[in-house]
Amino acid sequence: MQILDGKLAAQHTKDTLKKEVDEIIAAGKRAPHLAAILVGNNGASETYVASKVKNCTEIGFASTLIRLGEDSSEATLLQEIEKLNNDDAVDGILVQLPLPKHISEQKVTESVNPLKDVDGFHPISAGKLVLGLPTFISATPYGIMLLLEHYNIPTRGKHAVVIGRSNIVGRPMSILLSSNHPHGNCTVTLCHSHTQNLKELCQRADILVAALGKPEFVTADMVKEGAVVIDVGITRVPDSTAKRGYVIKGDVAFNGVAPKTSFITPVPGGVGLMTIAGLLKNTLQAYRTRQQ
Ligand code: GUN
């Protein structure tokens, strides 16, 4: 069993990006610029956005964080997005999800200029992904592909099972793994809450991606000997003995599952860090496209 170390692979991506940024700056040009909008005070979202901004700084990107109160109207948020759409010095825009209930995620994602849609959530980005056209791939599936690439994990002809059909992870993941891509070409089964015989399907997975958001859902009896297991879950589970009052759990019961696998991602230290690597790569891509 080998750990797929997201910290290591993300650092590799970041080192490469930093070199590219250094060359851009040495050529007298401005740095790529990511703008993030955070609405409300969701604790997990605060952590993720802070980490995204910190990672931008580490590799020499400019970043802007716009914070809006929980009660901000949809119109206010759309106005902020429009300002960023029209700001030539901003290359990438991300609106951290989830949004407060009174704001339409669909309206918000559709309002981001597709040329700056570094989260890949706009219908144009999602549609291009389905068609196999170059686009911004949403950061988590992109990060997982980068991780498979970093560890040179063979995927062609393998049976991949993805649990979870969310627009931001499970569904794009299923499309990427089935696409004609050096780390795609899998036969993919996409499982969700209505799937029958889930355990049997998982047992037939060469590559198992757990992205349903249920702590320790995947247990050893569901995993084939030698499978590659990718754990996308990051759930805060209350724990009064923990320093912060919670512990982070993945969707995979790691201790039981790990010994059966050939490769497995830990939580934390796996997919989460790769998500940021994917986002940073998309931001540089947006910059380069917009500079042309
Ligand atoms: N919420 C959970 N994951 C993500 C992500 O990748 N991007 C944004 N914007 N929000 C998220």
Residues whose N, C-alpha, C, O or C-beta is under 5 A from the ligand:
A	BS01	GUN	L94 V95 Q96 L97 P98 D119 A139
